[in-house]
Amino acid sequence: MAGSLQRVVSMTRTATVRTALLSALRLARSLLVGGAATLVDLGVLALLVELAHLPALVANVPALLAGALVQFLGCRYFVFRADGGDVRKQAGGFAAVELATMVLNGLAFHALVAGLHVPYVVARPLGTFLVFVAFSYPMWRLVFALPPVTTKNNR
């Protein structure tokens, strides 16, 4: 009996460690996708301003959309591997999370700069990272969650 209990405890620990490692890898993939989306955003912005001679305020919108598209596709296919889900539902949820994220980023920036007197060049990445960790990433986990697989045994 004691041997069986030890095996169960050992299997539980192994599963817990495995789950923690998978979560850490998913978070790391999300950070990579966010970095790629930022580079695309900045790259499109620079191309439109420098080569197409668009005003920065006009070029901002397509640049943001390009970055958001990279973020969405990266989350769907690479971070959460949720390509089996309903793309329309995921896109709607992602858009809602992004709108809320934009508001929260603005509030965080304001709080850091106006309330705590943090320099803006530090406040922007710090506030964005805090919103990512506390809100965006957890919400994306819900947006891209796949329904459980049903089998004959668990119906």
C-alpha positions in Angstrom: 0.0 0.0 0.0 2.8 2.5 0.9 4.5 1.7 -2.4 1.3 2.6 -4.3 1.0 5.8 -2.4 4.6 6.8 -3.2 4.0 6.0 -6.9 0.9 8.3 -6.9 2.8 11.1 -5.1 5.7 10.7 -7.6 3.4 10.8 -10.6 1.6 13.9 -9.2 4.9 15.7 -8.7 6.0 14.8 -12.2 2.8 16.0 -13.7 3.0 19.3 -11.7 6.6 19.9 -12.8 5.6 19.1 -16.4 2.6 21.5 -16.3 4.8 24.2 -14.8 7.4 23.7 -17.6 4.8 23.8 -20.3 3.3 27.0 -18.9 6.8 28.6 -18.8 7.4 27.6 -22.4 4.1 29.0 -23.5 4.8 32.2 -21.7 8.2 32.4 -23.4 6.6 31.7 -26.8 4.2 34.5 -26.1 7.0 36.9 -25.3 8.7 36.0 -28.6 5.5 36.5 -30.5 5.0 39.9 -28.8 8.6 40.9 -29.8 7.9 39.8 -33.4 4.6 41.8 -33.5 6.4 44.9 -32.1 9.1 44.6 -34.8 6.5 44.2 -37.5 4.6 47.2 -36.1 7.7 49.4 -36.1 8.9 48.1 -39.4 5.6 48.8 -41.2 5.5 52.2 -39.5 9.0 53.1 -40.7 8.4 51.8 -44.2 5.2 53.8 -44.6 6.7 57.0 -43.2 10.1 56.8 -44.9 9.4 55.1 -48.2 5.7 55.8 -48.8 6.0 59.3 -47.3 2.8 59.0 -45.3 2.4 61.1 -42.2 3.3 59.1 -39.1 -0.2 59.6 -37.7 -1.7 58.1 -40.8 0.9 55.3 -41.0 0.3 54.4 -37.3 -3.1 52.7 -38.0 -1.9 50.1 -40.7 1.3 49.5 -38.6 -0.7 48.7 -35.5 -3.0 46.4 -37.5 0.0 44.6 -39.0 1.4 44.1 -35.5 -1.9 42.9 -34.1 -2.3 40.4 -37.0 1.1 39.0 -36.2 0.2 38.8 -32.5 -3.1 37.1 -33.2 -1.7 34.5 -35.7 1.3 33.9 -33.4 -0.9 33.3 -30.4 -3.3 31.1 -32.3 -0.7 28.9 -34.1 2.5 29.1 -32.0 1.8 30.2 -28.4 -1.4 28.3 -27.7 -1.5 25.9 -30.7 -5.3 26.6 -30.9 -5.8 26.3 -34.7 -8.5 23.7 -34.0 -10.7 26.4 -32.5 -13.3 28.7 -34.1 -11.2 31.5 -35.7 -14.1 34.0 -35.7 -14.7 33.4 -31.9 -11.0 33.7 -31.3 -10.6 36.8 -33.4 -13.5 38.5 -31.6 -12.2 37.6 -28.2 -8.7 38.7 -29.2 -10.0 42.1 -30.4 -11.9 42.6 -27.2 -8.8 41.8 -25.1 -6.7 44.1 -27.2 -9.1 47.0 -26.8 -9.1 46.5 -23.0 -5.3 46.1 -23.1 -5.0 49.5 -24.8 -7.1 51.2 -22.1 -5.1 49.4 -19.3 -1.8 50.4 -21.0 -2.9 54.0 -21.0 -4.0 53.9 -17.3 -0.7 52.2 -16.3 1.4 54.7 -18.2 -0.6 57.6 -16.6 -0.2 56.1 -13.1 3.5 55.5 -13.6 4.3 58.9 -15.1 1.9 61.2 -13.3 1.5 59.3 -10.0 4.9 57.8 -9.5 7.0 60.2 -11.6 8.6 57.3 -13.5 10.4 58.6 -16.7 8.2 57.9 -19.8 10.9 55.8 -21.5 10.8 53.4 -18.5 7.0 53.8 -17.9 6.0 52.6 -21.4 7.8 49.2 -21.3 7.2 48.7 -17.6 3.5 49.5 -17.8 3.0 47.4 -21.0 4.8 44.4 -19.4 2.7 44.7 -16.2 -0.5 44.8 -18.2 0.7 41.8 -20.3 1.4 39.7 -17.2 -1.6 40.7 -15.2 -4.3 40.9 -17.9 -3.4 40.2 -21.6 -1.7 36.8 -21.3 -4.3 35.4 -18.8 -7.1 36.6 -21.1 -5.5 35.2 -24.2 -5.3 31.8 -22.5 -9.1 32.0 -22.2 -9.6 33.3 -25.8 -7.5 30.5 -27.3 -8.5 27.7 -25.0 -9.7 24.7 -26.9 -12.7 22.7 -25.8 -11.9 19.4 -24.1 -11.6 16.4 -26.3 -14.5 14.0 -25.8 -14.1 10.3 -26.1 -16.4 7.4 -25.6 -15.2 7.1 -22.0 -15.7 10.6 -20.8 -19.1 11.6 -22.4 
